């Protein structure tokens, strides 16, 4: 009888160990996914910043061209 109990206990211990291992693996995967999502967000924000800078540069270029035209017409 003691042998049966000890076998059951061992089985339970193994099962618990396996469950812990699976939980740990899931946790690690989730952390990796979160890191990946963060980097994607950062990339998007960088792209948005670059496009804003380009727009500003184009506007400044247009303003400079207008200024030159005005200066030419004044002379």
mmCIF file as gemmi writes it, N, C-alpha and C atoms, coordinates in Angstrom:
data_model
loop_
_atom_site.group_PDB
_atom_site.id
_atom_site.type_symbol
_atom_site.label_atom_id
_atom_site.label_alt_id
_atom_site.label_comp_id
_atom_site.label_asym_id
_atom_site.label_entity_id
_atom_site.label_seq_id
_atom_site.pdbx_PDB_ins_code
_atom_site.Cartn_x
_atom_site.Cartn_y
_atom_site.Cartn_z
_atom_site.occupancy
_atom_site.B_iso_or_equiv
_atom_site.pdbx_formal_charge
_atom_site.auth_seq_id
_atom_site.auth_asym_id
_atom_site.pdbx_PDB_model_num
ATOM 1 N N . UNK Axp A 1 ? 0.797 -1.188 0 1 0 ? 1 A 1
ATOM 2 C CA . UNK Axp A 1 ? 0 0 0 1 0 ? 1 A 1
ATOM 3 C C . UNK Axp A 1 ? 0.851 1.268 0 1 0 ? 1 A 1
ATOM 4 N N . UNK Axp A 2 ? 1.902 1.209 0.778 1 0 ? 2 A 1
ATOM 5 C CA . UNK Axp A 2 ? 2.804 2.353 0.822 1 0 ? 2 A 1
ATOM 6 C C . UNK Axp A 2 ? 3.445 2.609 -0.534 1 0 ? 2 A 1
ATOM 7 N N . UNK Axp A 3 ? 3.708 1.521 -1.245 1 0 ? 3 A 1
ATOM 8 C CA . UNK Axp A 3 ? 4.31 1.669 -2.573 1 0 ? 3 A 1
ATOM 9 C C . UNK Axp A 3 ? 3.366 2.398 -3.525 1 0 ? 3 A 1
ATOM 10 N N . UNK Axp A 4 ? 2.086 2.07 -3.445 1 0 ? 4 A 1
ATOM 11 C CA . UNK Axp A 4 ? 1.105 2.722 -4.307 1 0 ? 4 A 1
ATOM 12 C C . UNK Axp A 4 ? 1.039 4.208 -3.998 1 0 ? 4 A 1
ATOM 13 N N . UNK Axp A 5 ? 1.032 4.52 -2.716 1 0 ? 5 A 1
ATOM 14 C CA . UNK Axp A 5 ? 0.97 5.924 -2.308 1 0 ? 5 A 1
ATOM 15 C C . UNK Axp A 5 ? 2.203 6.678 -2.774 1 0 ? 5 A 1
ATOM 16 N N . UNK Axp A 6 ? 3.351 6.034 -2.602 1 0 ? 6 A 1
ATOM 17 C CA . UNK Axp A 6 ? 4.586 6.706 -3.01 1 0 ? 6 A 1
ATOM 18 C C . UNK Axp A 6 ? 4.618 6.904 -4.527 1 0 ? 6 A 1
ATOM 19 N N . UNK Axp A 7 ? 4.115 5.937 -5.281 1 0 ? 7 A 1
ATOM 20 C CA . UNK Axp A 7 ? 4.063 6.071 -6.74 1 0 ? 7 A 1
ATOM 21 C C . UNK Axp A 7 ? 3.129 7.209 -7.138 1 0 ? 7 A 1
ATOM 22 N N . UNK Axp A 8 ? 1.996 7.28 -6.461 1 0 ? 8 A 1
ATOM 23 C CA . UNK Axp A 8 ? 1.047 8.36 -6.743 1 0 ? 8 A 1
ATOM 24 C C . UNK Axp A 8 ? 1.681 9.718 -6.452 1 0 ? 8 A 1
ATOM 25 N N . UNK Axp A 9 ? 2.372 9.785 -5.336 1 0 ? 9 A 1
ATOM 26 C CA . UNK Axp A 9 ? 3.039 11.038 -4.964 1 0 ? 9 A 1
ATOM 27 C C . UNK Axp A 9 ? 4.064 11.436 -6.01 1 0 ? 9 A 1
ATOM 28 N N . UNK Axp A 10 ? 4.845 10.438 -6.427 1 0 ? 10 A 1
ATOM 29 C CA . UNK Axp A 10 ? 5.858 10.714 -7.448 1 0 ? 10 A 1
ATOM 30 C C . UNK Axp A 10 ? 5.209 11.195 -8.747 1 0 ? 10 A 1
ATOM 31 N N . UNK Axp A 11 ? 4.104 10.54 -9.102 1 0 ? 11 A 1
ATOM 32 C CA . UNK Axp A 11 ? 3.389 10.944 -10.305 1 0 ? 11 A 1
ATOM 33 C C . UNK Axp A 11 ? 2.915 12.384 -10.193 1 0 ? 11 A 1
ATOM 34 N N . UNK Axp A 12 ? 2.349 12.703 -9.037 1 0 ? 12 A 1
ATOM 35 C CA . UNK Axp A 12 ? 1.868 14.065 -8.806 1 0 ? 12 A 1
ATOM 36 C C . UNK Axp A 12 ? 3.005 15.063 -8.886 1 0 ? 12 A 1
ATOM 37 N N . UNK Axp A 13 ? 4.128 14.711 -8.271 1 0 ? 13 A 1
ATOM 38 C CA . UNK Axp A 13 ? 5.293 15.602 -8.287 1 0 ? 13 A 1
ATOM 39 C C . UNK Axp A 13 ? 5.751 15.855 -9.717 1 0 ? 13 A 1
ATOM 40 N N . UNK Axp A 14 ? 5.81 14.798 -10.516 1 0 ? 14 A 1
ATOM 41 C CA . UNK Axp A 14 ? 6.223 14.944 -11.912 1 0 ? 14 A 1
ATOM 42 C C . UNK Axp A 14 ? 5.257 15.853 -12.672 1 0 ? 14 A 1
ATOM 43 N N . UNK Axp A 15 ? 3.972 15.598 -12.424 1 0 ? 15 A 1
ATOM 44 C CA . UNK Axp A 15 ? 2.954 16.396 -13.106 1 0 ? 15 A 1
ATOM 45 C C . UNK Axp A 15 ? 3.082 17.87 -12.739 1 0 ? 15 A 1
ATOM 46 N N . UNK Axp A 16 ? 3.273 18.132 -11.464 1 0 ? 16 A 1
ATOM 47 C CA . UNK Axp A 16 ? 3.423 19.508 -10.999 1 0 ? 16 A 1
ATOM 48 C C . UNK Axp A 16 ? 4.659 20.141 -11.618 1 0 ? 16 A 1
ATOM 49 N N . UNK Axp A 17 ? 5.754 19.4 -11.679 1 0 ? 17 A 1
ATOM 50 C CA . UNK Axp A 17 ? 6.99 19.911 -12.283 1 0 ? 17 A 1
ATOM 51 C C . UNK Axp A 17 ? 6.768 20.259 -13.753 1 0 ? 17 A 1
ATOM 52 N N . UNK Axp A 18 ? 6.082 19.357 -14.456 1 0 ? 18 A 1
ATOM 53 C CA . UNK Axp A 18 ? 5.818 19.602 -15.87 1 0 ? 18 A 1
ATOM 54 C C . UNK Axp A 18 ? 4.951 20.849 -16.056 1 0 ? 18 A 1
ATOM 55 N N . UNK Axp A 19 ? 3.931 20.979 -15.213 1 0 ? 19 A 1
ATOM 56 C CA . UNK Axp A 19 ? 3.054 22.15 -15.3 1 0 ? 19 A 1
ATOM 57 C C . UNK Axp A 19 ? 3.835 23.435 -15.044 1 0 ? 19 A 1
ATOM 58 N N . UNK Axp A 20 ? 4.697 23.407 -14.06 1 0 ? 20 A 1
ATOM 59 C CA . UNK Axp A 20 ? 5.524 24.583 -13.767 1 0 ? 20 A 1
ATOM 60 C C . UNK Axp A 20 ? 6.402 24.935 -14.955 1 0 ? 20 A 1
ATOM 61 N N . UNK Axp A 21 ? 6.975 23.891 -15.542 1 0 ? 21 A 1
ATOM 62 C CA . UNK Axp A 21 ? 7.855 24.105 -16.686 1 0 ? 21 A 1
ATOM 63 C C . UNK Axp A 21 ? 7.086 24.746 -17.846 1 0 ? 21 A 1
ATOM 64 N N . UNK Axp A 22 ? 5.893 24.222 -18.108 1 0 ? 22 A 1
ATOM 65 C CA . UNK Axp A 22 ? 5.066 24.757 -19.189 1 0 ? 22 A 1
ATOM 66 C C . UNK Axp A 22 ? 4.701 26.212 -18.899 1 0 ? 22 A 1
ATOM 67 N N . UNK Axp A 23 ? 4.324 26.51 -17.665 1 0 ? 23 A 1
ATOM 68 C CA . UNK Axp A 23 ? 3.978 27.881 -17.284 1 0 ? 23 A 1
ATOM 69 C C . UNK Axp A 23 ? 5.16 28.814 -17.485 1 0 ? 23 A 1
ATOM 70 N N . UNK Axp A 24 ? 6.329 28.354 -17.087 1 0 ? 24 A 1
ATOM 71 C CA . UNK Axp A 24 ? 7.54 29.172 -17.231 1 0 ? 24 A 1
ATOM 72 C C . UNK Axp A 24 ? 7.83 29.449 -18.708 1 0 ? 24 A 1
ATOM 73 N N . UNK Axp A 25 ? 7.68 28.419 -19.539 1 0 ? 25 A 1
ATOM 74 C CA . UNK Axp A 25 ? 7.916 28.593 -20.974 1 0 ? 25 A 1
ATOM 75 C C . UNK Axp A 25 ? 6.934 29.598 -21.572 1 0 ? 25 A 1
ATOM 76 N N . UNK Axp A 26 ? 5.674 29.497 -21.174 1 0 ? 26 A 1
ATOM 77 C CA . UNK Axp A 26 ? 4.665 30.444 -21.661 1 0 ? 26 A 1
ATOM 78 C C . UNK Axp A 26 ? 5.024 31.861 -21.246 1 0 ? 26 A 1
ATOM 79 N N . UNK Axp A 27 ? 5.451 31.99 -20.01 1 0 ? 27 A 1
ATOM 80 C CA . UNK Axp A 27 ? 5.81 33.308 -19.489 1 0 ? 27 A 1
ATOM 81 C C . UNK Axp A 27 ? 6.943 33.917 -20.311 1 0 ? 27 A 1
ATOM 82 N N . UNK Axp A 28 ? 7.947 33.099 -20.596 1 0 ? 28 A 1
ATOM 83 C CA . UNK Axp A 28 ? 9.09 33.571 -21.384 1 0 ? 28 A 1
ATOM 84 C C . UNK Axp A 28 ? 8.635 33.996 -22.781 1 0 ? 28 A 1
ATOM 85 N N . UNK Axp A 29 ? 7.761 33.193 -23.395 1 0 ? 29 A 1
ATOM 86 C CA . UNK Axp A 29 ? 7.261 33.532 -24.732 1 0 ? 29 A 1
ATOM 87 C C . UNK Axp A 29 ? 6.5 34.849 -24.711 1 0 ? 29 A 1
ATOM 88 N N . UNK Axp A 30 ? 5.666 35.026 -23.695 1 0 ? 30 A 1
ATOM 89 C CA . UNK Axp A 30 ? 4.895 36.269 -23.585 1 0 ? 30 A 1
ATOM 90 C C . UNK Axp A 30 ? 5.821 37.473 -23.429 1 0 ? 30 A 1
ATOM 91 N N . UNK Axp A 31 ? 6.866 37.321 -22.628 1 0 ? 31 A 1
ATOM 92 C CA . UNK Axp A 31 ? 7.818 38.415 -22.438 1 0 ? 31 A 1
ATOM 93 C C . UNK Axp A 31 ? 8.495 38.769 -23.755 1 0 ? 31 A 1
ATOM 94 N N . UNK Axp A 32 ? 8.859 37.744 -24.511 1 0 ? 32 A 1
ATOM 95 C CA . UNK Axp A 32 ? 9.501 37.994 -25.804 1 0 ? 32 A 1
ATOM 96 C C . UNK Axp A 32 ? 8.542 38.72 -26.742 1 0 ? 32 A 1
ATOM 97 N N . UNK Axp A 33 ? 7.281 38.297 -26.73 1 0 ? 33 A 1
ATOM 98 C CA . UNK Axp A 33 ? 6.285 38.96 -27.58 1 0 ? 33 A 1
ATOM 99 C C . UNK Axp A 33 ? 6.121 40.419 -27.184 1 0 ? 33 A 1
ATOM 100 N N . UNK Axp A 34 ? 6.093 40.69 -25.893 1 0 ? 34 A 1
ATOM 101 C CA . UNK Axp A 34 ? 5.953 42.064 -25.423 1 0 ? 34 A 1
ATOM 102 C C . UNK Axp A 34 ? 7.131 42.909 -25.878 1 0 ? 34 A 1
ATOM 103 N N . UNK Axp A 35 ? 8.322 42.339 -25.774 1 0 ? 35 A 1
ATOM 104 C CA . UNK Axp A 35 ? 9.513 43.07 -26.222 1 0 ? 35 A 1
ATOM 105 C C . UNK Axp A 35 ? 9.408 43.382 -27.707 1 0 ? 35 A 1
ATOM 106 N N . UNK Axp A 36 ? 8.963 42.386 -28.471 1 0 ? 36 A 1
ATOM 107 C CA . UNK Axp A 36 ? 8.807 42.581 -29.91 1 0 ? 36 A 1
ATOM 108 C C . UNK Axp A 36 ? 7.801 43.669 -30.221 1 0 ? 36 A 1
ATOM 109 N N . UNK Axp A 37 ? 6.695 43.67 -29.503 1 0 ? 37 A 1
ATOM 110 C CA . UNK Axp A 37 ? 5.674 44.699 -29.715 1 0 ? 37 A 1
ATOM 111 C C . UNK Axp A 37 ? 6.21 46.076 -29.385 1 0 ? 37 A 1
ATOM 112 N N . UNK Axp A 38 ? 6.986 46.173 -28.333 1 0 ? 38 A 1
ATOM 113 C CA . UNK Axp A 38 ? 7.551 47.465 -27.953 1 0 ? 38 A 1
ATOM 114 C C . UNK Axp A 38 ? 8.465 47.981 -29.055 1 0 ? 38 A 1
ATOM 115 N N . UNK Axp A 39 ? 9.286 47.094 -29.585 1 0 ? 39 A 1
ATOM 116 C CA . UNK Axp A 39 ? 10.214 47.547 -30.619 1 0 ? 39 A 1
ATOM 117 C C . UNK Axp A 39 ? 9.449 47.992 -31.868 1 0 ? 39 A 1
ATOM 118 N N . UNK Axp A 40 ? 8.342 47.314 -32.172 1 0 ? 40 A 1
ATOM 119 C CA . UNK Axp A 40 ? 7.535 47.732 -33.316 1 0 ? 40 A 1
ATOM 120 C C . UNK Axp A 40 ? 6.953 49.117 -33.078 1 0 ? 40 A 1
ATOM 121 N N . UNK Axp A 41 ? 6.489 49.352 -31.856 1 0 ? 41 A 1
ATOM 122 C CA . UNK Axp A 41 ? 5.941 50.665 -31.522 1 0 ? 41 A 1
ATOM 123 C C . UNK Axp A 41 ? 7.009 51.734 -31.669 1 0 ? 41 A 1
ATOM 124 N N . UNK Axp A 42 ? 8.206 51.418 -31.19 1 0 ? 42 A 1
ATOM 125 C CA . UNK Axp A 42 ? 9.304 52.38 -31.292 1 0 ? 42 A 1
ATOM 126 C C . UNK Axp A 42 ? 9.617 52.674 -32.752 1 0 ? 42 A 1
ATOM 127 N N . UNK Axp A 43 ? 9.613 51.643 -33.576 1 0 ? 43 A 1
ATOM 128 C CA . UNK Axp A 43 ? 9.888 51.836 -35.002 1 0 ? 43 A 1
ATOM 129 C C . UNK Axp A 43 ? 8.837 52.743 -35.629 1 0 ? 43 A 1
ATOM 130 N N . UNK Axp A 44 ? 7.577 52.503 -35.268 1 0 ? 44 A 1
ATOM 131 C CA . UNK Axp A 44 ? 6.501 53.325 -35.825 1 0 ? 44 A 1
ATOM 132 C C . UNK Axp A 44 ? 6.664 54.772 -35.402 1 0 ? 44 A 1
ATOM 133 N N . UNK Axp A 45 ? 6.994 54.975 -34.135 1 0 ? 45 A 1
ATOM 134 C CA . UNK Axp A 45 ? 7.147 56.353 -33.668 1 0 ? 45 A 1
ATOM 135 C C . UNK Axp A 45 ? 8.332 57.025 -34.362 1 0 ? 45 A 1
ATOM 136 N N . UNK Axp A 46 ? 9.398 56.282 -34.598 1 0 ? 46 A 1
ATOM 137 C CA . UNK Axp A 46 ? 10.548 56.842 -35.31 1 0 ? 46 A 1
ATOM 138 C C . UNK Axp A 46 ? 10.157 57.222 -36.738 1 0 ? 46 A 1
ATOM 139 N N . UNK Axp A 47 ? 9.382 56.36 -37.383 1 0 ? 47 A 1
ATOM 140 C CA . UNK Axp A 47 ? 8.936 56.658 -38.745 1 0 ? 47 A 1
ATOM 141 C C . UNK Axp A 47 ? 8.083 57.919 -38.76 1 0 ? 47 A 1
ATOM 142 N N . UNK Axp A 48 ? 7.194 58.011 -37.775 1 0 ? 48 A 1
ATOM 143 C CA . UNK Axp A 48 ? 6.338 59.198 -37.702 1 0 ? 48 A 1
ATOM 144 C C . UNK Axp A 48 ? 7.173 60.458 -37.499 1 0 ? 48 A 1
ATOM 145 N N . UNK Axp A 49 ? 8.19 60.377 -36.654 1 0 ? 49 A 1
ATOM 146 C CA . UNK Axp A 49 ? 9.065 61.531 -36.421 1 0 ? 49 A 1
ATOM 147 C C . UNK Axp A 49 ? 9.761 61.936 -37.716 1 0 ? 49 A 1
ATOM 148 N N . UNK Axp A 50 ? 10.255 60.944 -38.444 1 0 ? 50 A 1
ATOM 149 C CA . UNK Axp A 50 ? 10.956 61.238 -39.696 1 0 ? 50 A 1
ATOM 150 C C . UNK Axp A 50 ? 10.026 61.898 -40.708 1 0 ? 50 A 1
ATOM 151 N N . UNK Axp A 51 ? 8.806 61.396 -40.796 1 0 ? 51 A 1
ATOM 152 C CA . UNK Axp A 51 ? 7.877 62.004 -41.75 1 0 ? 51 A 1
ATOM 153 C C . UNK Axp A 51 ? 7.546 63.434 -41.345 1 0 ? 51 A 1
ATOM 154 N N . UNK Axp A 52 ? 7.405 63.679 -40.059 1 0 ? 52 A 1
ATOM 155 C CA . UNK Axp A 52 ? 7.159 65.051 -39.59 1 0 ? 52 A 1
ATOM 156 C C . UNK Axp A 52 ? 8.321 65.964 -39.956 1 0 ? 52 A 1
ATOM 157 N N . UNK Axp A 53 ? 9.542 65.469 -39.76 1 0 ? 53 A 1
ATOM 158 C CA . UNK Axp A 53 ? 10.724 66.262 -40.096 1 0 ? 53 A 1
ATOM 159 C C . UNK Axp A 53 ? 10.75 66.572 -41.595 1 0 ? 53 A 1
ATOM 160 N N . UNK Axp A 54 ? 10.422 65.569 -42.401 1 0 ? 54 A 1
ATOM 161 C CA . UNK Axp A 54 ? 10.403 65.778 -43.855 1 0 ? 54 A 1
ATOM 162 C C . UNK Axp A 54 ? 9.38 66.841 -44.237 1 0 ? 54 A 1
ATOM 163 N N . UNK Axp A 55 ? 8.2 66.736 -43.628 1 0 ? 55 A 1
ATOM 164 C CA . UNK Axp A 55 ? 7.164 67.738 -43.92 1 0 ? 55 A 1
ATOM 165 C C . UNK Axp A 55 ? 7.639 69.133 -43.55 1 0 ? 55 A 1
ATOM 166 N N . UNK Axp A 56 ? 8.242 69.252 -42.378 1 0 ? 56 A 1
ATOM 167 C CA . UNK Axp A 56 ? 8.741 70.555 -41.935 1 0 ? 56 A 1
ATOM 168 C C . UNK Axp A 56 ? 9.81 71.08 -42.888 1 0 ? 56 A 1
ATOM 169 N N . UNK Axp A 57 ? 10.718 70.197 -43.298 1 0 ? 57 A 1
ATOM 170 C CA . UNK Axp A 57 ? 11.77 70.611 -44.231 1 0 ? 57 A 1
ATOM 171 C C . UNK Axp A 57 ? 11.177 71.084 -45.56 1 0 ? 57 A 1
ATOM 172 N N . UNK Axp A 58 ? 10.16 70.365 -46.037 1 0 ? 58 A 1
ATOM 173 C CA . UNK Axp A 58 ? 9.521 70.771 -47.288 1 0 ? 58 A 1
ATOM 174 C C . UNK Axp A 58 ? 8.855 72.131 -47.128 1 0 ? 58 A 1
ATOM 175 N N . UNK Axp A 59 ? 8.185 72.328 -46.011 1 0 ? 59 A 1
ATOM 176 C CA . UNK Axp A 59 ? 7.525 73.612 -45.77 1 0 ? 59 A 1
ATOM 177 C C . UNK Axp A 59 ? 8.545 74.742 -45.708 1 0 ? 59 A 1
ATOM 178 N N . UNK Axp A 60 ? 9.655 74.481 -45.029 1 0 ? 60 A 1
ATOM 179 C CA . UNK Axp A 60 ? 10.698 75.508 -44.935 1 0 ? 60 A 1
ATOM 180 C C . UNK Axp A 60 ? 11.271 75.808 -46.31 1 0 ? 60 A 1
ATOM 181 N N . UNK Axp A 61 ? 11.452 74.78 -47.112 1 0 ? 61 A 1
ATOM 182 C CA . UNK Axp A 61 ? 11.944 74.972 -48.472 1 0 ? 61 A 1
ATOM 183 C C . UNK Axp A 61 ? 10.975 75.804 -49.293 1 0 ? 61 A 1
ATOM 184 N N . UNK Axp A 62 ? 9.688 75.495 -49.148 1 0 ? 62 A 1
ATOM 185 C CA . UNK Axp A 62 ? 8.667 76.27 -49.873 1 0 ? 62 A 1
ATOM 186 C C . UNK Axp A 62 ? 8.671 77.726 -49.425 1 0 ? 62 A 1
ATOM 187 N N . UNK Axp A 63 ? 8.793 77.941 -48.13 1 0 ? 63 A 1
ATOM 188 C CA . UNK Axp A 63 ? 8.823 79.311 -47.618 1 0 ? 63 A 1
ATOM 189 C C . UNK Axp A 63 ? 10.049 80.065 -48.133 1 0 ? 63 A 1
ATOM 190 N N . UNK Axp A 64 ? 11.173 79.368 -48.177 1 0 ? 64 A 1
ATOM 191 C CA . UNK Axp A 64 ? 12.396 80.005 -48.675 1 0 ? 64 A 1
ATOM 192 C C . UNK Axp A 64 ? 12.229 80.387 -50.147 1 0 ? 64 A 1
ATOM 193 N N . UNK Axp A 65 ? 11.613 79.496 -50.918 1 0 ? 65 A 1
ATOM 194 C CA . UNK Axp A 65 ? 11.394 79.785 -52.335 1 0 ? 65 A 1
ATOM 195 C C . UNK Axp A 65 ? 10.458 80.979 -52.501 1 0 ? 65 A 1
ATOM 196 N N . UNK Axp A 66 ? 9.411 81.03 -51.692 1 0 ? 66 A 1
ATOM 197 C CA . UNK Axp A 66 ? 8.489 82.169 -51.753 1 0 ? 66 A 1
ATOM 198 C C . UNK Axp A 66 ? 9.2 83.467 -51.416 1 0 ? 66 A 1
ATOM 199 N N . UNK Axp A 67 ? 10.029 83.404 -50.396 1 0 ? 67 A 1
ATOM 200 C CA . UNK Axp A 67 ? 10.779 84.595 -49.99 1 0 ? 67 A 1
ATOM 201 C C . UNK Axp A 67 ? 11.663 85.085 -51.13 1 0 ? 67 A 1
ATOM 202 N N . UNK Axp A 68 ? 12.328 84.151 -51.796 1 0 ? 68 A 1
ATOM 203 C CA . UNK Axp A 68 ? 13.193 84.524 -52.914 1 0 ? 68 A 1
ATOM 204 C C . UNK Axp A 68 ? 12.376 85.169 -54.03 1 0 ? 68 A 1
ATOM 205 N N . UNK Axp A 69 ? 11.205 84.602 -54.309 1 0 ? 69 A 1
ATOM 206 C CA . UNK Axp A 69 ? 10.345 85.18 -55.354 1 0 ? 69 A 1
ATOM 207 C C . UNK Axp A 69 ? 9.924 86.595 -54.987 1 0 ? 69 A 1
ATOM 208 N N . UNK Axp A 70 ? 9.572 86.796 -53.737 1 0 ? 70 A 1
ATOM 209 C CA . UNK Axp A 70 ? 9.162 88.126 -53.291 1 0 ? 70 A 1
ATOM 210 C C . UNK Axp A 70 ? 10.321 89.098 -53.42 1 0 ? 70 A 1
ATOM 211 N N . UNK Axp A 71 ? 11.502 88.642 -53.036 1 0 ? 71 A 1
ATOM 212 C CA . UNK Axp A 71 ? 12.687 89.504 -53.115 1 0 ? 71 A 1
ATOM 213 C C . UNK Axp A 71 ? 12.957 89.887 -54.569 1 0 ? 71 A 1
ATOM 214 N N . UNK Axp A 72 ? 12.787 88.943 -55.476 1 0 ? 72 A 1
ATOM 215 C CA . UNK Axp A 72 ? 13.027 89.216 -56.894 1 0 ? 72 A 1
ATOM 216 C C . UNK Axp A 72 ? 12.023 90.245 -57.396 1 0 ? 72 A 1
ATOM 217 N N . UNK Axp A 73 ? 10.772 90.093 -57.034 1 0 ? 73 A 1
ATOM 218 C CA . UNK Axp A 73 ? 9.732 91.012 -57.501 1 0 ? 73 A 1
ATOM 219 C C . UNK Axp A 73 ? 9.896 92.406 -56.916 1 0 ? 73 A 1
ATOM 220 N N . UNK Axp A 74 ? 10.452 92.47 -55.719 1 0 ? 74 A 1
ATOM 221 C CA . UNK Axp A 74 ? 10.651 93.783 -55.101 1 0 ? 74 A 1
ATOM 222 C C . UNK Axp A 74 ? 11.743 94.561 -55.82 1 0 ? 74 A 1
ATOM 223 N N . UNK Axp A 75 ? 12.733 93.869 -56.324 1 0 ? 75 A 1
ATOM 224 C CA . UNK Axp A 75 ? 13.861 94.529 -56.976 1 0 ? 75 A 1
ATOM 225 C C . UNK Axp A 75 ? 13.471 94.901 -58.345 1 0 ? 75 A 1
